[in-house]
Amino acid sequence: MIQTQAKTNSSITLISPIDLTPIIKSESSTAVILACAILISTLLAYITKLVEVIMKRQSR
């Protein structure tokens, strides 16, 4: 689909929207892997902060 502007005579190619249905229903393996990666990285960040707090409290 191409949209043309009258003033500048340039054409803009519109990007077709992404179908979110397979991602929402977890039918896409890429979406599942991405979700797992996000959860693991978040968990590691929380564990790192928790260890930091514990180490600071023990050093007092």
DSSP file (Angstrom, degrees, kcal/mol; ACC not computed):
  #  RESIDUE AA STRUCTURE BP1 BP2  ACC     N-H-->O    O-->H-N    N-H-->O    O-->H-N    TCO  KAPPA ALPHA  PHI   PSI    X-CA   Y-CA   Z-CA
    1    1 A M              0   0    0      0, 0.0    13,-1.6     0, 0.0     2,-0.4   0.000 360.0 360.0 360.0 126.5    0.0    0.0    0.0
    2    2 A I  E     -A   13   0A   0     11,-0.2     2,-0.5     9,-0.0    11,-0.2  -0.953 360.0-161.6-120.0 133.2    1.5    3.4   -1.1
    3    3 A Q  E     -A   12   0A   0      9,-2.4     9,-2.6    -2,-0.4     2,-0.4  -0.953  10.5-155.3-113.1 129.1    0.3    6.8    0.1
    4    4 A T  E     -A   11   0A   0     -2,-0.5     2,-0.4     7,-0.2     7,-0.2  -0.880   7.6-140.8-109.4 134.4    1.3    9.8   -2.0
    5    5 A Q     >  -     0   0    0      5,-2.0     4,-1.0    -2,-0.4     5,-0.2  -0.770   6.4-148.7 -91.2 136.1    1.6   13.3   -0.6
    6    6 A A  T  4 S+     0   0    0     -2,-0.4    -1,-0.1     2,-0.2    -2,-0.0   0.856  89.8  51.4 -73.2 -36.4    0.3   16.0   -3.0
    7    7 A K  T  4 S+     0   0    0      1,-0.2    -1,-0.2     3,-0.1    -2,-0.0   0.925 122.2  24.8 -72.0 -46.3    2.7   18.8   -1.8
    8    8 A T  T  4 S-     0   0    0      2,-0.1    -1,-0.2     0, 0.0    -2,-0.2   0.537  91.3-133.7-100.3  -7.0    6.1   17.1   -2.1
    9    9 A N     <  +     0   0    0     -4,-1.0     2,-0.3     1,-0.2    -3,-0.1   0.777  60.8 134.8  57.9  28.6    5.3   14.4   -4.7
   10   10 A S        -     0   0    0     -5,-0.2    -5,-2.0     2,-0.0     2,-0.4  -0.796  49.3-134.5-105.3 151.7    7.0   11.8   -2.5
   11   11 A S  E     -A    4   0A   0     -2,-0.3     2,-0.5    -7,-0.2    -7,-0.2  -0.840  10.6-157.4-108.3 144.7    5.6    8.4   -1.8
   12   12 A I  E     -A    3   0A   0     -9,-2.6    -9,-2.4    -2,-0.4     2,-0.6  -0.979  11.2-142.7-120.3 125.2    5.5    6.8    1.6
   13   13 A T  E     -A    2   0A   0     -2,-0.5     2,-0.3   -11,-0.2   -11,-0.2  -0.789  19.9-140.8 -88.0 121.7    5.3    3.0    1.9
   14   14 A L        -     0   0    0    -13,-1.6     2,-0.4    -2,-0.6    -2,-0.0  -0.617  12.8-125.4 -83.5 140.2    3.0    2.1    4.9
   15   15 A I        -     0   0    0     -2,-0.3     3,-0.1     1,-0.0    -1,-0.0  -0.704  25.2-121.3 -85.4 131.2    4.1   -0.8    7.1
   16   16 A S        -     0   0    0     -2,-0.4    -1,-0.0     1,-0.1     0, 0.0  -0.475  35.7-102.3 -71.4 143.2    1.4   -3.5    7.4
   17   17 A P        -     0   0    0      0, 0.0     2,-0.3     0, 0.0    -1,-0.1  -0.273  33.9-110.7 -67.2 151.6    0.4   -4.1   11.1
   18   18 A I        -     0   0    0     -3,-0.1     2,-0.8     1,-0.1    -3,-0.0  -0.646  26.2-121.1 -83.0 135.6    1.6   -7.1   12.9
   19   19 A D        -     0   0    0     -2,-0.3     4,-0.3     1,-0.2    -1,-0.1  -0.692  27.4-173.5 -78.0 112.6   -0.9   -9.8   13.7
   20   20 A L     >  +     0   0    0     -2,-0.8     4,-2.7     1,-0.2     5,-0.2   0.546  61.1  92.0 -85.5  -8.2   -0.8  -10.1   17.6
   21   21 A T  H  > S+     0   0    0      1,-0.2     4,-2.3     2,-0.2     6,-0.2   0.914  86.5  46.0 -58.0 -48.7   -3.1  -13.1   17.8
   22   22 A P  H  4>S+     0   0    0      0, 0.0     5,-2.7     0, 0.0     6,-1.2   0.860 114.6  49.5 -63.3 -32.0   -0.4  -15.8   17.7
   23   23 A I  H >45S+     0   0    0     -4,-0.3     3,-0.9     3,-0.2    -2,-0.2   0.921 111.9  47.0 -70.8 -43.5    1.7  -13.9   20.2
   24   24 A I  H 3<5S+     0   0    0     -4,-2.7    -1,-0.2     1,-0.2    -3,-0.2   0.882 115.1  45.9 -65.5 -38.5   -1.3  -13.4   22.6
   25   25 A K  T 3<5S-     0   0    0     -4,-2.3    -1,-0.2    -5,-0.2    -2,-0.2   0.430 111.1-122.6 -84.8   1.7   -2.3  -17.1   22.4
   26   26 A S  T < 5S+     0   0    0     -3,-0.9    -3,-0.2    -4,-0.2    -2,-0.1   0.819  73.5 130.0  59.9  34.4    1.4  -18.2   22.8
   27   27 A E      < +     0   0    0     -5,-2.7     2,-0.6    -6,-0.2    -4,-0.2   0.629  49.6  84.5 -87.2 -15.2    1.3  -20.0   19.5
   28   28 A S     >  -     0   0    0     -6,-1.2     4,-1.8     1,-0.2     5,-0.1  -0.779  66.7-156.2 -91.5 121.7    4.5  -18.3   18.3
   29   29 A S  H  > S+     0   0    0     -2,-0.6     4,-2.5     1,-0.2     5,-0.2   0.852  95.6  56.9 -66.0 -32.3    7.6  -20.1   19.6
   30   30 A T  H  > S+     0   0    0      1,-0.2     4,-2.5     2,-0.2    -1,-0.2   0.897 105.7  50.3 -63.9 -39.8    9.6  -16.9   19.3
   31   31 A A  H  > S+     0   0    0      2,-0.2     4,-2.5     1,-0.2    -1,-0.2   0.891 110.7  49.1 -65.6 -39.3    7.1  -15.1   21.6
   32   32 A V  H  X S+     0   0    0     -4,-1.8     4,-2.4     2,-0.2    -2,-0.2   0.926 112.5  47.4 -66.1 -44.4    7.4  -17.9   24.2
   33   33 A I  H  X S+     0   0    0     -4,-2.5     4,-2.4     2,-0.2    -2,-0.2   0.909 113.0  49.2 -63.2 -42.3   11.2  -17.7   24.0
   34   34 A L  H  X S+     0   0    0     -4,-2.5     4,-2.3     2,-0.2    -2,-0.2   0.910 110.6  49.9 -63.9 -42.7   11.2  -13.9   24.3
   35   35 A A  H  X S+     0   0    0     -4,-2.5     4,-2.4     2,-0.2    -2,-0.2   0.913 111.6  48.8 -62.5 -42.8    8.8  -14.0   27.3
   36   36 A C  H  X S+     0   0    0     -4,-2.4     4,-2.7     1,-0.2    -2,-0.2   0.908 110.5  51.1 -63.1 -41.8   11.0  -16.6   29.0
   37   37 A A  H  X S+     0   0    0     -4,-2.4     4,-2.4     2,-0.2    -2,-0.2   0.901 110.7  48.4 -63.3 -40.8   14.1  -14.5   28.4
   38   38 A I  H  X S+     0   0    0     -4,-2.3     4,-2.2     2,-0.2    -1,-0.2   0.919 113.0  47.8 -65.3 -43.3   12.4  -11.4   29.8
   39   39 A L  H  X S+     0   0    0     -4,-2.4     4,-2.5     2,-0.2    -2,-0.2   0.917 112.9  48.2 -63.9 -43.1   11.3  -13.3   32.9
   40   40 A I  H  X S+     0   0    0     -4,-2.7     4,-2.6     2,-0.2    -2,-0.2   0.921 112.4  48.0 -64.6 -44.0   14.8  -14.8   33.5
   41   41 A S  H  X S+     0   0    0     -4,-2.4     4,-1.9     2,-0.2    -1,-0.2   0.886 112.9  48.6 -66.1 -37.0   16.5  -11.5   33.1
   42   42 A T  H  X S+     0   0    0     -4,-2.2     4,-2.2     2,-0.2    -1,-0.2   0.921 111.8  49.5 -65.9 -43.6   14.1   -9.8   35.5
   43   43 A L  H  X S+     0   0    0     -4,-2.5     4,-2.5     1,-0.2    -2,-0.2   0.910 110.4  50.1 -61.8 -43.3   14.5  -12.6   38.0
   44   44 A L  H  X S+     0   0    0     -4,-2.6     4,-2.4     1,-0.2    -1,-0.2   0.879 109.1  52.1 -63.9 -37.4   18.3  -12.3   37.8
   45   45 A A  H  X S+     0   0    0     -4,-1.9     4,-2.2     2,-0.2    -1,-0.2   0.919 111.3  46.7 -64.8 -42.6   18.1   -8.6   38.3
   46   46 A Y  H  X S+     0   0    0     -4,-2.2     4,-2.4     2,-0.2    -2,-0.2   0.903 112.4  49.7 -66.0 -40.7   16.0   -9.0   41.4
   47   47 A I  H  X S+     0   0    0     -4,-2.5     4,-2.6     2,-0.2     5,-0.2   0.910 109.7  51.9 -64.4 -41.0   18.3  -11.8   42.8
   48   48 A T  H  X S+     0   0    0     -4,-2.4     4,-2.1     1,-0.2    -2,-0.2   0.924 111.5  46.3 -61.1 -44.8   21.3   -9.6   42.2
   49   49 A K  H  X S+     0   0    0     -4,-2.2     4,-2.3     2,-0.2    -1,-0.2   0.892 111.6  52.3 -64.6 -39.2   19.7   -6.7   44.1
   50   50 A L  H  X S+     0   0    0     -4,-2.4     4,-2.4     2,-0.2    -2,-0.2   0.917 109.6  48.2 -63.4 -43.9   18.7   -9.0   46.9
   51   51 A V  H  X S+     0   0    0     -4,-2.6     4,-2.7     2,-0.2    -1,-0.2   0.896 110.0  53.8 -63.6 -39.8   22.2  -10.3   47.3
   52   52 A E  H  X S+     0   0    0     -4,-2.1     4,-2.2    -5,-0.2    -2,-0.2   0.933 110.0  46.3 -58.4 -47.0   23.5   -6.8   47.3
   53   53 A V  H  X S+     0   0    0     -4,-2.3     4,-2.1     1,-0.2    -2,-0.2   0.909 113.1  49.3 -63.8 -43.0   21.2   -5.8   50.1
   54   54 A I  H  X S+     0   0    0     -4,-2.4     4,-2.0     1,-0.2    -1,-0.2   0.917 111.0  49.5 -63.2 -43.6   22.1   -8.9   52.1
   55   55 A M  H  X S+     0   0    0     -4,-2.7     4,-1.4     1,-0.2    -1,-0.2   0.885 111.0  49.8 -65.0 -38.1   25.8   -8.3   51.7
   56   56 A K  H  < S+     0   0    0     -4,-2.2     4,-0.4    -5,-0.2    -1,-0.2   0.887 111.1  49.2 -67.5 -38.1   25.5   -4.7   52.8
   57   57 A R  H >< S+     0   0    0     -4,-2.1     3,-0.7     1,-0.2    -2,-0.2   0.860 110.5  50.7 -70.1 -34.1   23.5   -5.7   55.9
   58   58 A Q  H 3< S+     0   0    0     -4,-2.0    -1,-0.2     1,-0.2    -2,-0.2   0.800 103.4  59.3 -73.5 -27.6   26.0   -8.4   56.9
   59   59 A S  T 3<        0   0    0     -4,-1.4    -1,-0.2     1,-0.2    -2,-0.2   0.600 360.0 360.0 -78.4  -8.8   28.9   -5.9   56.6
   60   60 A R    <         0   0    0     -3,-0.7    -1,-0.2    -4,-0.4    -2,-0.1   0.469 360.0 360.0 -75.6 360.0   27.5   -3.6   59.2
